[in-house]
Amino acid sequence: MLKPTEKIWHNGRFIAWDDAKIHVLSHVTSYGSSVFEGLRCYLTPSGPSIFRVRDHVQRLFDSAKIYRIEVKYTPDQLVDAMVELVRLNGLESCYIRPIVLRGYGDVGVLPVNVPTEVYMACWEWGKYLGEEGLSKGVDVCVSSWTRIAPNTLPALAKAGANYMNSQLIRMEAQTNGYAEGIALDEAGYVSEGSGENIFVVRHGKILTPPLGASVLPGITRDTVFTLAESLGISVTETLVPREMLYIADEVFFSGTAAEITPIRSVDRIVVGKGSRGPITERLQNAFFDVVKGNAPDRHGWLHPVTRTPQPVAV
């Protein structure tokens, strides 16, 4: 259950959590016309820090551009607002959700005379696939639902409408007793989970589907590339056949919500030894060392949340 916080940012000002409302006939409610992001703020020895905030904000703007949604704020303004949002709500670690949506105006499909609304909220959120999943792995299935195809809905955009596809994948998995589902692309190759990118380990090398396989360009996905390189582990973007999931030595998810979560079985076929593998564990340790401030932040990934009020330009 979502635990409310005190403040939400809306179009340049902070409002009460319960005042963050839209009209039922807002464009977004009928047509899913929103783009959004998900970020995590971690507690470090020097205080709360938001992980890769500028990369997330850039992807938000990229998504909006793809869907021809104009954002009247600059990336710096949204970064500053996000930092102040976390500070105002007094959270040491949290999940942050910025949303850009088409609001109340005309109700036709063509979004003319429709204002753009920008909201940002944050709240405490634990491990997406469970604490145990991080150490022991999760059981997943290959979904009967195919990932959105090219030239239908743009997979490079993190858009609300796209996640109707994700809901079908996740609900089917849960109904059948799995923690998550893996979708194939229109050609039958591995794409991604309902809200996670996927990596396969075979003979000490990591394989992951390319963006052309209807894959969202994940920020944590990119983090895995960088961490793997620093650990001397090869990562290759390539088409991944479904059956590779069954014969892999290790398989794991990545994502802001899922972080780095091992997969112990696919379609009830045990992956490797049925537990977190050594490469997944090394990447997990490297990831959490960085985000929790226990290792040098060589890439400037952590953006500190100051304890004193900061000016928020709008």
C-alpha positions as a LaTeX table, in Angstrom:
\begin{tabular}{lrrr}
\hline
Residue & $x$ (\AA) & $y$ (\AA) & $z$ (\AA) \\
\hline
Met1 & 0.00 & 0.00 & 0.00 \\
Leu2 & 1.30 & 3.42 & $-0.98$ \\
Lys3 & 2.28 & 5.50 & 2.06 \\
Pro4 & 1.43 & 9.19 & 1.46 \\
Thr5 & 4.01 & 11.88 & 2.04 \\
Glu6 & 3.33 & 15.54 & 2.76 \\
Lys7 & 4.09 & 17.34 & $-0.49$ \\
Ile8 & 3.83 & 16.83 & $-4.25$ \\
Trp9 & 5.32 & 19.19 & $-6.83$ \\
His10 & 2.85 & 20.44 & $-9.43$ \\
Asn11 & 3.64 & 22.92 & $-12.20$ \\
Gly12 & 6.18 & 24.85 & $-10.17$ \\
Arg13 & 4.72 & 24.76 & $-6.68$ \\
Phe14 & 4.42 & 22.34 & $-3.79$ \\
Ile15 & 0.93 & 21.19 & $-2.91$ \\
Ala16 & $-0.53$ & 18.82 & $-0.34$ \\
Trp17 & $-0.57$ & 15.13 & $-1.26$ \\
Asp18 & $-4.38$ & 15.02 & $-1.23$ \\
Asp19 & $-4.63$ & 18.08 & $-3.48$ \\
Ala20 & $-2.86$ & 16.38 & $-6.39$ \\
Lys21 & $-5.93$ & 15.69 & $-8.54$ \\
Ile22 & $-6.88$ & 15.75 & $-12.20$ \\
His23 & $-10.26$ & 15.94 & $-13.94$ \\
Val24 & $-11.83$ & 12.64 & $-15.00$ \\
Leu25 & $-11.96$ & 13.95 & $-18.58$ \\
Ser26 & $-8.29$ & 14.85 & $-18.70$ \\
His27 & $-6.75$ & 13.67 & $-21.95$ \\
Val28 & $-4.50$ & 11.23 & $-20.10$ \\
Thr29 & $-7.37$ & 9.26 & $-18.55$ \\
Ser30 & $-8.90$ & 8.39 & $-21.92$ \\
Tyr31 & $-5.76$ & 7.99 & $-24.00$ \\
Gly32 & $-2.85$ & 7.23 & $-21.68$ \\
Ser33 & $-1.08$ & 10.37 & $-22.88$ \\
Ser34 & 1.63 & 10.63 & $-20.24$ \\
Val35 & 5.35 & 10.08 & $-19.97$ \\
Phe36 & 7.03 & 9.40 & $-16.66$ \\
Glu37 & 10.13 & 8.30 & $-14.81$ \\
Gly38 & 11.03 & 6.27 & $-11.76$ \\
Leu39 & 14.06 & 7.15 & $-9.66$ \\
Arg40 & 15.46 & 5.99 & $-6.35$ \\
Cys41 & 16.99 & 8.11 & $-3.63$ \\
Tyr42 & 19.38 & 6.13 & $-1.41$ \\
Leu43 & 20.70 & 6.90 & 2.06 \\
Thr44 & 24.47 & 7.30 & 1.97 \\
Pro45 & 26.94 & 8.16 & 4.77 \\
Ser46 & 26.76 & 11.80 & 3.66 \\
Gly47 & 22.95 & 11.85 & 3.49 \\
Pro48 & 20.24 & 11.08 & 0.92 \\
Ser49 & 21.33 & 11.02 & $-2.73$ \\
Ile50 & 19.28 & 10.57 & $-5.89$ \\
Phe51 & 20.72 & 8.02 & $-8.30$ \\
Arg52 & 21.42 & 9.22 & $-11.85$ \\
Val53 & 18.86 & 11.99 & $-11.64$ \\
Arg54 & 20.04 & 13.86 & $-14.72$ \\
Asp55 & 19.97 & 10.73 & $-16.87$ \\
His56 & 16.41 & 10.03 & $-15.78$ \\
Val57 & 15.33 & 13.60 & $-16.46$ \\
Gln58 & 16.93 & 13.49 & $-19.91$ \\
Arg59 & 14.99 & 10.30 & $-20.70$ \\
Leu60 & 11.81 & 12.02 & $-19.52$ \\
Phe61 & 12.43 & 14.82 & $-22.01$ \\
Asp62 & 13.26 & 12.29 & $-24.73$ \\
Ser63 & 9.98 & 10.49 & $-24.09$ \\
Ala64 & 8.05 & 13.75 & $-24.20$ \\
Lys65 & 9.72 & 14.72 & $-27.50$ \\
Ile66 & 8.81 & 11.41 & $-29.11$ \\
Tyr67 & 5.16 & 11.92 & $-28.13$ \\
Arg68 & 5.21 & 15.63 & $-29.09$ \\
Ile69 & 4.50 & 16.72 & $-25.52$ \\
Glu70 & 5.99 & 20.11 & $-24.74$ \\
Val71 & 7.61 & 20.48 & $-21.31$ \\
Lys72 & 7.88 & 24.13 & $-20.31$ \\
Tyr73 & 10.52 & 23.50 & $-17.66$ \\
Thr74 & 14.24 & 22.90 & $-18.16$ \\
Pro75 & 15.97 & 19.72 & $-17.02$ \\
Asp76 & 17.82 & 21.71 & $-14.35$ \\
Gln77 & 14.54 & 23.07 & $-12.99$ \\
Leu78 & 13.10 & 19.57 & $-12.65$ \\
Val79 & 16.27 & 18.26 & $-11.00$ \\
Asp80 & 16.20 & 21.11 & $-8.47$ \\
Ala81 & 12.50 & 20.53 & $-7.81$ \\
Met82 & 13.08 & 16.81 & $-7.26$ \\
Val83 & 15.83 & 17.46 & $-4.73$ \\
Glu84 & 13.65 & 19.93 & $-2.84$ \\
Leu85 & 10.71 & 17.50 & $-2.96$ \\
Val86 & 12.71 & 14.82 & $-1.15$ \\
Arg87 & 14.05 & 17.34 & 1.35 \\
Leu88 & 10.60 & 18.80 & 2.12 \\
Asn89 & 9.16 & 15.36 & 2.73 \\
Gly90 & 12.00 & 14.49 & 5.11 \\
Leu91 & 12.81 & 11.16 & 3.47 \\
Glu92 & 16.21 & 9.50 & 3.68 \\
Ser93 & 15.48 & 6.91 & 1.00 \\
Cys94 & 12.54 & 6.84 & $-1.36$ \\
Tyr95 & 11.15 & 6.29 & $-4.83$ \\
Ile96 & 10.49 & 9.37 & $-6.98$ \\
Arg97 & 7.86 & 9.56 & $-9.72$ \\
Pro98 & 7.81 & 12.53 & $-12.12$ \\
Ile99 & 4.87 & 12.51 & $-14.54$ \\
Val100 & 4.23 & 14.72 & $-17.56$ \\
Leu101 & 0.65 & 14.37 & $-18.75$ \\
Arg102 & $-1.90$ & 15.92 & $-21.05$ \\
Gly103 & $-4.60$ & 17.45 & $-18.89$ \\
Tyr104 & $-8.13$ & 18.80 & $-19.14$ \\
Gly105 & $-9.19$ & 20.46 & $-22.38$ \\
Asp106 & $-10.52$ & 18.96 & $-25.59$ \\
Val107 & $-11.45$ & 15.29 & $-25.35$ \\
Gly108 & $-10.65$ & 14.21 & $-28.91$ \\
Val109 & $-7.73$ & 11.99 & $-29.76$ \\
Leu110 & $-5.88$ & 14.93 & $-31.32$ \\
Pro111 & $-4.37$ & 16.77 & $-28.33$ \\
Val112 & $-5.14$ & 20.36 & $-29.31$ \\
Asn113 & $-6.11$ & 22.91 & $-26.67$ \\
Val114 & $-4.88$ & 20.47 & $-24.02$ \\
Pro115 & $-2.54$ & 21.78 & $-21.30$ \\
Thr116 & 0.54 & 19.90 & $-20.15$ \\
Glu117 & 0.67 & 19.14 & $-16.44$ \\
Val118 & 3.83 & 18.16 & $-14.58$ \\
Tyr119 & 3.68 & 16.36 & $-11.24$ \\
Met120 & 6.41 & 14.89 & $-9.05$ \\
Ala121 & 5.82 & 12.72 & $-6.01$ \\
Cys122 & 8.03 & 10.64 & $-3.73$ \\
Trp123 & 7.35 & 7.96 & $-1.16$ \\
Glu124 & 9.00 & 5.13 & 0.74 \\
Trp125 & 9.17 & 1.95 & $-1.33$ \\
Gly126 & 10.91 & $-1.30$ & $-0.61$ \\
Lys127 & 12.25 & $-3.98$ & $-2.93$ \\
Tyr128 & 10.03 & $-4.36$ & $-6.00$ \\
Leu129 & 10.37 & $-8.14$ & $-6.30$ \\
Gly130 & 10.93 & $-8.73$ & $-2.59$ \\
Glu131 & 13.92 & $-8.71$ & $-0.26$ \\
Glu132 & 14.33 & $-12.47$ & $-0.66$ \\
Gly133 & 14.34 & $-12.12$ & $-4.43$ \\
Leu134 & 17.54 & $-10.06$ & $-4.33$ \\
Ser135 & 19.47 & $-12.87$ & $-2.66$ \\
Lys136 & 17.70 & $-16.06$ & $-3.75$ \\
Gly137 & 16.20 & $-15.06$ & $-7.09$ \\
Val138 & 12.67 & $-15.08$ & $-8.47$ \\
Asp139 & 10.62 & $-17.48$ & $-10.57$ \\
Val140 & 9.42 & $-16.05$ & $-13.87$ \\
Cys141 & 7.65 & $-17.14$ & $-17.05$ \\
Val142 & 7.74 & $-16.23$ & $-20.71$ \\
Ser143 & 4.54 & $-14.31$ & $-21.30$ \\
Ser144 & 1.98 & $-15.14$ & $-23.96$ \\
Trp145 & 1.81 & $-11.37$ & $-24.55$ \\
Thr146 & 4.28 & $-10.01$ & $-27.09$ \\
Arg147 & 6.13 & $-6.78$ & $-26.40$ \\
Ile148 & 4.88 & $-3.75$ & $-28.31$ \\
Ala149 & 6.12 & $-3.92$ & $-31.90$ \\
Pro150 & 8.10 & $-1.25$ & $-33.73$ \\
Asn151 & 5.94 & 1.36 & $-35.42$ \\
Thr152 & 3.04 & 0.73 & $-33.03$ \\
Leu153 & 3.95 & 2.36 & $-29.71$ \\
Pro154 & 7.54 & 3.66 & $-29.45$ \\
Ala155 & 9.42 & 1.45 & $-27.03$ \\
Leu156 & 12.16 & 4.04 & $-26.48$ \\
Ala157 & 9.62 & 6.27 & $-24.72$ \\
Lys158 & 8.65 & 5.57 & $-21.13$ \\
Ala159 & 4.98 & 6.35 & $-21.72$ \\
Gly160 & 1.90 & 5.52 & $-19.69$ \\
Ala161 & 0.13 & 3.94 & $-22.66$ \\
Asn162 & 2.99 & 1.48 & $-23.17$ \\
Tyr163 & 2.42 & 0.07 & $-19.72$ \\
Met164 & $-0.95$ & $-1.38$ & $-20.60$ \\
Asn165 & 1.17 & $-4.01$ & $-22.35$ \\
Ser166 & 3.26 & $-4.34$ & $-19.19$ \\
Gln167 & 0.15 & $-4.80$ & $-17.04$ \\
Leu168 & $-1.00$ & $-7.73$ & $-19.17$ \\
Ile169 & 2.41 & $-9.38$ & $-18.84$ \\
Arg170 & 2.58 & $-8.88$ & $-15.06$ \\
Met171 & $-1.02$ & $-9.90$ & $-14.35$ \\
Glu172 & $-0.69$ & $-13.09$ & $-16.38$ \\
Ala173 & 2.50 & $-13.98$ & $-14.53$ \\
Gln174 & 0.93 & $-13.43$ & $-11.13$ \\
Thr175 & $-2.18$ & $-15.39$ & $-12.05$ \\
Asn176 & 0.02 & $-18.34$ & $-12.98$ \\
Gly177 & 2.09 & $-18.16$ & $-9.81$ \\
Tyr178 & 5.19 & $-16.33$ & $-11.06$ \\
Ala179 & 6.87 & $-13.21$ & $-9.70$ \\
Glu180 & 7.25 & $-11.65$ & $-13.15$ \\
Gly181 & 6.88 & $-12.27$ & $-16.87$ \\
Ile182 & 9.32 & $-11.94$ & $-19.75$ \\
Ala183 & 7.98 & $-10.70$ & $-23.06$ \\
Leu184 & 9.31 & $-11.65$ & $-26.47$ \\
Asp185 & 9.48 & $-9.17$ & $-29.32$ \\
Glu186 & 7.44 & $-9.51$ & $-32.51$ \\
Ala187 & 10.11 & $-11.76$ & $-34.04$ \\
Gly188 & 10.06 & $-14.12$ & $-31.06$ \\
Tyr189 & 13.32 & $-12.99$ & $-29.46$ \\
Val190 & 13.66 & $-12.04$ & $-25.79$ \\
Ser191 & 12.73 & $-8.40$ & $-25.16$ \\
Glu192 & 12.27 & $-7.48$ & $-21.48$ \\
Gly193 & 10.14 & $-7.93$ & $-18.39$ \\
Ser194 & 7.01 & $-5.92$ & $-17.65$ \\
Gly195 & 9.17 & $-3.21$ & $-16.09$ \\
Glu196 & 12.74 & $-4.49$ & $-16.23$ \\
Asn197 & 15.54 & $-5.08$ & $-18.69$ \\
Ile198 & 17.02 & $-8.56$ & $-18.81$ \\
Phe199 & 20.53 & $-10.01$ & $-18.94$ \\
Val200 & 21.69 & $-13.55$ & $-19.67$ \\
Val201 & 25.04 & $-14.99$ & $-18.54$ \\
Arg202 & 26.56 & $-17.80$ & $-20.59$ \\
His203 & 30.16 & $-19.07$ & $-20.24$ \\
Gly204 & 31.21 & $-16.00$ & $-18.26$ \\
Lys205 & 29.86 & $-13.49$ & $-20.77$ \\
Ile206 & 26.75 & $-11.33$ & $-20.45$ \\
Leu207 & 24.23 & $-11.02$ & $-23.28$ \\
Thr208 & 21.34 & $-8.58$ & $-23.38$ \\
Pro209 & 18.73 & $-7.74$ & $-26.03$ \\
Pro210 & 19.43 & $-4.65$ & $-28.18$ \\
Leu211 & 17.18 & $-1.59$ & $-28.20$ \\
Gly212 & 15.78 & $-2.82$ & $-31.52$ \\
Ala213 & 14.09 & $-5.70$ & $-29.70$ \\
Ser214 & 11.46 & $-3.27$ & $-28.32$ \\
Val215 & 13.62 & $-2.56$ & $-25.28$ \\
Leu216 & 13.39 & 0.53 & $-23.08$ \\
Pro217 & 16.84 & 2.15 & $-22.72$ \\
Gly218 & 17.07 & 1.52 & $-19.00$ \\
Ile219 & 19.23 & 3.69 & $-16.76$ \\
Thr220 & 20.07 & 0.69 & $-14.57$ \\
Arg221 & 20.70 & $-1.30$ & $-17.77$ \\
Asp222 & 23.32 & 1.26 & $-18.72$ \\
Thr223 & 24.70 & 1.11 & $-15.17$ \\
Val224 & 25.19 & $-2.65$ & $-15.55$ \\
Phe225 & 27.21 & $-2.06$ & $-18.73$ \\
Thr226 & 29.53 & 0.32 & $-16.89$ \\
Leu227 & 29.90 & $-1.84$ & $-13.78$ \\
Ala228 & 30.52 & $-4.98$ & $-15.81$ \\
Glu229 & 33.27 & $-3.24$ & $-17.76$ \\
Ser230 & 34.93 & $-2.14$ & $-14.52$ \\
Leu231 & 34.82 & $-5.76$ & $-13.33$ \\
Gly232 & 36.30 & $-7.07$ & $-16.58$ \\
Ile233 & 33.10 & $-8.85$ & $-17.64$ \\
Ser234 & 32.09 & $-8.80$ & $-21.29$ \\
Val235 & 28.60 & $-7.48$ & $-22.18$ \\
Thr236 & 27.19 & $-7.92$ & $-25.69$ \\
Glu237 & 23.95 & $-6.51$ & $-27.07$ \\
Thr238 & 22.54 & $-9.21$ & $-29.31$ \\
Leu239 & 19.32 & $-10.98$ & $-30.19$ \\
Val240 & 18.59 & $-13.53$ & $-27.47$ \\
Pro241 & 16.56 & $-16.63$ & $-28.45$ \\
Arg242 & 13.95 & $-17.74$ & $-25.95$ \\
Glu243 & 15.69 & $-21.07$ & $-25.35$ \\
Met244 & 18.83 & $-19.23$ & $-24.21$ \\
Leu245 & 16.93 & $-18.41$ & $-21.03$ \\
Tyr246 & 16.70 & $-22.12$ & $-20.25$ \\
Ile247 & 20.35 & $-23.02$ & $-20.84$ \\
Ala248 & 21.89 & $-19.86$ & $-19.36$ \\
Asp249 & 24.22 & $-20.07$ & $-16.40$ \\
Glu250 & 22.57 & $-16.98$ & $-14.90$ \\
Val251 & 19.72 & $-14.62$ & $-15.77$ \\
Phe252 & 18.91 & $-11.37$ & $-14.01$ \\
Phe253 & 16.65 & $-8.34$ & $-14.25$ \\
Ser254 & 17.73 & $-4.72$ & $-13.96$ \\
Gly255 & 15.63 & $-1.63$ & $-13.32$ \\
Thr256 & 15.09 & 1.26 & $-10.95$ \\
Ala257 & 12.42 & $-0.66$ & $-9.08$ \\
Ala258 & 13.95 & $-4.15$ & $-9.41$ \\
Glu259 & 17.56 & $-2.88$ & $-9.05$ \\
Ile260 & 19.53 & $-6.04$ & $-9.90$ \\
Thr261 & 17.40 & $-9.12$ & $-9.21$ \\
Pro262 & 18.49 & $-12.68$ & $-10.09$ \\
Ile263 & 16.13 & $-15.10$ & $-11.84$ \\
Arg264 & 16.25 & $-18.65$ & $-10.52$ \\
Ser265 & 13.82 & $-20.29$ & $-12.93$ \\
Val266 & 12.08 & $-19.57$ & $-16.24$ \\
Asp267 & 8.91 & $-21.51$ & $-17.08$ \\
Arg268 & 9.77 & $-23.78$ & $-14.14$ \\
Ile269 & 13.11 & $-24.68$ & $-15.75$ \\
Val270 & 15.89 & $-24.06$ & $-13.24$ \\
Val271 & 18.45 & $-21.46$ & $-14.32$ \\
Gly272 & 21.99 & $-22.60$ & $-13.55$ \\
Lys273 & 22.05 & $-23.92$ & $-10.01$ \\
Gly274 & 18.71 & $-22.35$ & $-9.13$ \\
Ser275 & 20.19 & $-19.53$ & $-7.07$ \\
Arg276 & 21.97 & $-16.22$ & $-7.51$ \\
Gly277 & 25.03 & $-16.76$ & $-9.68$ \\
Pro278 & 28.52 & $-15.36$ & $-9.07$ \\
Ile279 & 28.44 & $-12.73$ & $-11.83$ \\
Thr280 & 25.03 & $-11.47$ & $-10.74$ \\
Glu281 & 26.27 & $-11.28$ & $-7.15$ \\
Arg282 & 29.39 & $-9.32$ & $-8.17$ \\
Leu283 & 27.27 & $-6.83$ & $-10.10$ \\
Gln284 & 24.80 & $-6.54$ & $-7.23$ \\
Asn285 & 27.58 & $-5.85$ & $-4.75$ \\
Ala286 & 29.16 & $-3.25$ & $-7.04$ \\
Phe287 & 25.80 & $-1.59$ & $-7.63$ \\
Phe288 & 24.78 & $-1.35$ & $-3.98$ \\
Asp289 & 28.25 & $-0.23$ & $-2.92$ \\
Val290 & 27.92 & 2.75 & $-5.26$ \\
Val291 & 24.29 & 3.72 & $-4.59$ \\
Lys292 & 24.74 & 3.45 & $-0.83$ \\
Gly293 & 27.90 & 5.53 & $-0.87$ \\
Asn294 & 30.21 & 2.71 & 0.21 \\
Ala295 & 32.36 & 2.96 & $-2.92$ \\
Pro296 & 33.75 & 5.97 & $-4.79$ \\
Asp297 & 31.21 & 7.60 & $-7.10$ \\
Arg298 & 33.59 & 7.68 & $-10.08$ \\
His299 & 30.83 & 8.45 & $-12.58$ \\
Gly300 & 29.01 & 11.19 & $-10.69$ \\
Trp301 & 25.87 & 9.11 & $-10.39$ \\
Leu302 & 24.80 & 10.35 & $-6.95$ \\
His303 & 23.09 & 13.74 & $-6.59$ \\
Pro304 & 22.97 & 14.80 & $-2.92$ \\
Val305 & 19.81 & 16.06 & $-1.25$ \\
Thr306 & 20.89 & 19.00 & 0.87 \\
Arg307 & 19.46 & 19.52 & 4.34 \\
Thr308 & 18.79 & 23.22 & 3.78 \\
Pro309 & 16.11 & 24.65 & 1.48 \\
Gln310 & 17.22 & 25.17 & $-2.10$ \\
Pro311 & 15.75 & 27.69 & $-4.54$ \\
Val312 & 13.51 & 26.01 & $-7.10$ \\
Ala313 & 13.40 & 27.97 & $-10.33$ \\
Val314 & 10.17 & 27.70 & $-12.33$ \\
\hline
\end{tabular}
